[in-house]
Amino acid sequence: MSSDYETGYAQFARMVGEENMEQLINRFKAVCPDFETEVVSVVGGRIWTRDGIDLKTRSLCSISILAALGRNNALNLNLQMALRNGCSVEEICEAIFQVAAYAGFPAAWDALEKLQEVLESNEASDAQ
């Protein structure tokens, strides 16, 4: 494996938890195995590891962009990562207010619904 892949794998493991990596990797490569390699190498290994802004800020930017574009699969993953990257629910909600102002209230509402699902899923996992 390339060093970008190894770096990306380690970065994703920090953001989603090592215990969730197998499931994430399998989701990325379910239909097209090369997709997983590129996501881990490029997104994890070259984007999320860049200097300039911290992971919390990067998460809030990602949430806003994904919500505005209506990319719910990636939004779900990035909401989970944002919580692990130190974002509070209040900060995520403020990012979603930015979405409402610039991409519309329906996009923000969808993002809030996805956030609620993530929070409920986390509560259920914590209860086990």
KEROKE-179627 format. One record per residue: residue in three letters; x, y, z of N, C-alpha, C in turn. Coordinates in steps of 0.001 Angstrom, whole numbers, plus 500000, padded with zeros to 6 digits. Example, Ala and Ser with C-alpha at 12.3 -4.5 7.8 and 13.67 -1.06 7.14 Angstrom:
<sites>
ALA, 513190, 494310, 507800, 512300, 495500, 507800, 513200, 496700, 507800;
SER, 512850, 497750, 507080, 513670, 498940, 507140, 512900, 500030, 507870;
</sites>
This chain:
<sites>
MET, 500831, 498805, 500000, 500000, 500000, 500000, 500873, 501255, 500000;
SER, 500326, 502304, 499423, 501053, 503570, 499371, 501060, 504244, 500733;
SER, 501981, 505175, 500896, 502021, 505903, 502163, 500782, 506772, 502330;
ASP, 500214, 507302, 501218, 498966, 508070, 501322, 497843, 507185, 501851;
TYR, 497790, 505946, 501377, 496747, 505030, 501847, 496932, 504755, 503336;
GLU, 498147, 504443, 503743, 498412, 504157, 505156, 498099, 505365, 506037;
THR, 498496, 506546, 505582, 498206, 507777, 506317, 496698, 508005, 506390;
GLY, 496017, 507806, 505262, 494568, 507986, 505208, 493830, 506992, 506081;
TYR, 494272, 505755, 506066, 493640, 504727, 506896, 493757, 505117, 508374;
ALA, 494947, 505521, 508778, 495163, 505927, 510176, 494313, 507142, 510530;
GLN, 494206, 508100, 509596, 493401, 509295, 509851, 491925, 508940, 510005;
PHE, 491394, 508128, 509087, 489999, 507710, 509206, 489778, 506920, 510495;
ALA, 490721, 506078, 510866, 490582, 505290, 512101, 490459, 506209, 513313;
ARG, 491218, 507311, 513325, 491106, 508274, 514429, 489739, 508952, 514422;
MET, 489192, 509201, 513233, 487952, 509976, 513129, 486687, 509133, 513252;
VAL, 486746, 507857, 512928, 485549, 507016, 513040, 485695, 505937, 514097;
GLY, 486910, 505723, 514569, 487182, 504667, 515534, 487660, 503413, 514822;
GLU, 488733, 502861, 515315, 489297, 501645, 514712, 488251, 500542, 514620;
GLU, 487376, 500483, 515620, 486340, 499451, 515655, 485331, 499578, 514516;
ASN, 485278, 500723, 513862, 484333, 500954, 512764, 484982, 500918, 511381;
MET, 486282, 500718, 511332, 486991, 500796, 510054, 486609, 499693, 509077;
GLU, 486472, 498477, 509533, 486138, 497394, 508606, 484811, 497666, 507906;
GLN, 483819, 498103, 508664, 482517, 498420, 508074, 482636, 499570, 507077;
LEU, 483388, 500610, 507425, 483555, 501754, 506533, 484266, 501337, 505244;
ILE, 485344, 500614, 505372, 486102, 500157, 504202, 485215, 499305, 503302;
ASN, 484446, 498408, 503898, 483556, 497553, 503110, 482486, 498364, 502380;
ARG, 481973, 499418, 503023, 480987, 500284, 502365, 481603, 500984, 501166;
PHE, 482838, 501473, 501317, 483502, 502180, 500227, 483806, 501264, 499046;
LYS, 484111, 499994, 499316, 484513, 499130, 498207, 483449, 498130, 497778;
ALA, 482236, 498264, 498269, 481176, 497295, 497997, 480966, 497057, 496506;
VAL, 480875, 498072, 495710, 480601, 497918, 494287, 481878, 498099, 493464;
CYS, 482746, 498984, 493922, 483952, 499316, 493157, 485145, 499390, 494109;
PRO, 485912, 498314, 494209, 487034, 498297, 495162, 488024, 499447, 494991;
ASP, 488245, 499900, 493777, 489182, 501005, 493567, 488697, 502304, 494222;
PHE, 487382, 502450, 494389, 486825, 503644, 495024, 487357, 503767, 496454;
GLU, 487363, 502660, 497172, 487857, 502662, 498563, 489300, 503115, 498612;
THR, 490125, 502593, 497727, 491542, 502954, 497714, 491717, 504453, 497501;
GLU, 490951, 505015, 496574, 491068, 506441, 496284, 490544, 507309, 497424;
VAL, 489411, 506927, 497998, 488861, 507707, 499114, 489846, 507729, 500275;
VAL, 490342, 506571, 500643, 491262, 506502, 501781, 492554, 507257, 501462;
SER, 493108, 507058, 500266, 494379, 507703, 499905, 494251, 509212, 499736;
VAL, 493246, 509641, 498979, 493125, 511062, 498657, 492430, 511836, 499781;
VAL, 491208, 511418, 500122, 490447, 512170, 501128, 491100, 512039, 502503;
GLY, 491379, 510815, 502922, 491982, 510610, 504238, 493459, 510942, 504289;
GLY, 494196, 510516, 503258, 495648, 510650, 503285, 496197, 511979, 502837;
ARG, 495446, 512687, 501988, 495981, 513954, 501483, 495147, 515176, 501845;
ILE, 493875, 515031, 502131, 493031, 516186, 502449, 492887, 516368, 503959;
TRP, 492400, 515339, 504645, 492153, 515462, 506084, 493435, 515639, 506900;
THR, 494575, 515348, 506328, 495844, 515468, 507068, 496602, 516751, 506745;
ARG, 496020, 517619, 505940, 496686, 518870, 505588, 496802, 519786, 506807;
ASP, 497824, 520618, 506773, 497969, 521667, 507782, 497076, 522836, 507386;
GLY, 496963, 523805, 508246, 496237, 525032, 507904, 494980, 525225, 508717;
ILE, 494165, 524188, 508848, 493005, 524245, 509738, 492951, 522940, 510519;
ASP, 492381, 523013, 511698, 492309, 521810, 512535, 491149, 520915, 512091;
LEU, 491101, 519715, 512645, 490082, 518740, 512262, 488671, 519228, 512580;
LYS, 488513, 519925, 513668, 487201, 520444, 514048, 486687, 521413, 512975;
THR, 487513, 522340, 512558, 487129, 523298, 511524, 486875, 522585, 510203;
ARG, 487736, 521636, 509873, 487567, 520864, 508638, 486233, 520123, 508658;
SER, 485868, 519586, 509829, 484582, 518891, 509965, 483408, 519838, 509750;
LEU, 483461, 521007, 510351, 482359, 521962, 510197, 482226, 522415, 508744;
CYS, 483351, 522615, 508068, 483302, 522955, 506631, 482674, 521811, 505844;
SER, 483100, 520594, 506126, 482593, 519428, 505395, 481097, 519260, 505594;
ILE, 480644, 519399, 506829, 479215, 519279, 507117, 478420, 520308, 506321;
SER, 478886, 521536, 506313, 478172, 522598, 505604, 478090, 522314, 504109;
ILE, 479190, 521915, 503531, 479214, 521646, 502092, 478327, 520456, 501749;
LEU, 478467, 519375, 502496, 477686, 518167, 502211, 476192, 518406, 502407;
ALA, 475846, 519163, 503437, 474428, 519481, 503662, 473886, 520328, 502519;
ALA, 474656, 521323, 502093, 474214, 522189, 500993, 474024, 521397, 499701;
LEU, 474853, 520390, 499506, 474767, 519584, 498289, 473779, 518423, 498409;
GLY, 473282, 518190, 499631, 472344, 517090, 499833, 472991, 515723, 499720;
ARG, 474236, 515611, 500103, 474983, 514346, 500031, 474866, 513614, 501365;
ASN, 473729, 512954, 501556, 473377, 512417, 502868, 474245, 511271, 503362;
ASN, 474740, 510400, 502486, 475631, 509339, 502964, 476901, 509934, 503556;
ALA, 477521, 510831, 502815, 478742, 511465, 503301, 478454, 512379, 504486;
LEU, 477295, 513026, 504492, 476928, 513880, 505623, 476827, 513057, 506894;
ASN, 476183, 511912, 506807, 476053, 511041, 507967, 477433, 510687, 508538;
LEU, 478332, 510249, 507681, 479686, 509898, 508115, 480399, 511110, 508704;
ASN, 480279, 512262, 508062, 480982, 513445, 508534, 480405, 514008, 509821;
LEU, 479125, 513815, 510063, 478559, 514201, 511362, 479155, 513337, 512466;
GLN, 479268, 512048, 512220, 479890, 511154, 513201, 481341, 511560, 513446;
MET, 482056, 511835, 512376, 483459, 512231, 512517, 483582, 513570, 513239;
ALA, 482677, 514496, 512964, 482736, 515811, 513605, 482651, 515692, 515121;
LEU, 481769, 514830, 515586, 481646, 514640, 517036, 482936, 514080, 517619;
ARG, 483573, 513159, 516915, 484855, 512605, 517372, 485991, 513615, 517216;
ASN, 485831, 514576, 516291, 486860, 515592, 516077, 486697, 516789, 517006;
GLY, 485797, 516691, 517975, 485675, 517731, 518993, 484580, 518750, 518772;
CYS, 483767, 518585, 517755, 482661, 519523, 517536, 481540, 519237, 518526;
SER, 480990, 520279, 519084, 479818, 520125, 519941, 478573, 520126, 519056;
VAL, 477483, 519638, 519599, 476220, 519664, 518866, 475843, 521109, 518553;
GLU, 476092, 522014, 519489, 475790, 523439, 519262, 476582, 523986, 518077;
GLU, 477860, 523650, 517980, 478684, 524125, 516856, 478191, 523548, 515532;
ILE, 477812, 522282, 515541, 477283, 521667, 514325, 475988, 522358, 513912;
CYS, 475140, 522646, 514883, 473890, 523354, 514577, 474169, 524732, 513994;
GLU, 475163, 525425, 514497, 475515, 526744, 513951, 476003, 526618, 512514;
ALA, 476778, 525582, 512219, 477210, 525348, 510837, 475997, 525103, 509948;
ILE, 475027, 524379, 510473, 473817, 524093, 509703, 472984, 525361, 509496;
PHE, 473027, 526300, 510439, 472364, 527594, 510220, 472995, 528320, 509026;
GLN, 474299, 528192, 508855, 474955, 528779, 507687, 474419, 528146, 506410;
VAL, 474182, 526852, 506460, 473592, 526153, 505314, 472219, 526746, 505008;
ALA, 471421, 526970, 506047, 470080, 527535, 505850, 470151, 528882, 505140;
ALA, 471107, 529704, 505551, 471220, 531043, 504964, 471668, 531016, 503508;
TYR, 472544, 530091, 503167, 473154, 530120, 501835, 472673, 529033, 500890;
ALA, 472133, 527940, 501424, 471668, 526848, 500551, 470182, 526570, 500727;
GLY, 469581, 527206, 501725, 468151, 527061, 501920, 467780, 526272, 503163;
PHE, 466613, 526622, 503688, 466114, 525953, 504879, 465831, 524474, 504669;
PRO, 465346, 524047, 503500, 465147, 522609, 503311, 466443, 521796, 503439;
ALA, 467537, 522320, 502911, 468825, 521631, 503042, 469252, 521561, 504507;
ALA, 469030, 522634, 505234, 469373, 522645, 506652, 468497, 521675, 507439;
TRP, 467233, 521639, 507117, 466312, 520728, 507802, 466745, 519280, 507583;
ASP, 467083, 518936, 506350, 467569, 517581, 506072, 468819, 517272, 506899;
ALA, 469713, 518244, 507005, 470939, 518051, 507782, 470628, 517867, 509266;
LEU, 469671, 518633, 509776, 469277, 518474, 511185, 468653, 517106, 511433;
GLU, 467880, 516627, 510471, 467303, 515281, 510589, 468416, 514233, 510632;
LYS, 469425, 514395, 509796, 470554, 513463, 509771, 471331, 513549, 511089;
LEU, 471507, 514756, 511614, 472184, 514924, 512902, 471405, 514206, 513999;
GLN, 470103, 514343, 514004, 469287, 513659, 515000, 469485, 512141, 514908;
GLU, 469507, 511599, 513702, 469740, 510162, 513521, 471095, 509747, 514101;
VAL, 472122, 510533, 513832, 473465, 510224, 514330, 473483, 510268, 515852;
LEU, 472876, 511289, 516433, 472854, 511411, 517893, 472088, 510256, 518527;
GLU, 470962, 509880, 517942, 470185, 508754, 518473, 470954, 507447, 518339;
SER, 471649, 507278, 517243, 472465, 506084, 517038, 473600, 506024, 518064;
ASN, 474220, 507164, 518326, 475283, 507212, 519330, 474753, 506892, 520722;
GLU, 473558, 507419, 521045, 472943, 507126, 522343, 472666, 505641, 522478;
ALA, 472152, 505022, 521421, 471846, 503595, 521447, 473128, 502797, 521627;
SER, 474206, 503207, 520964, 475485, 502506, 521100, 476051, 502661, 522499;
ASP, 475905, 503862, 523069, 476395, 504106, 524425, 475620, 503303, 525457;
ALA, 474338, 503064, 525192, 473489, 502337, 526131, 473833, 500846, 526174;
GLN, 474481, 500362, 525116, 474780, 498918, 525058, 475974, 498548, 525843;
</sites>
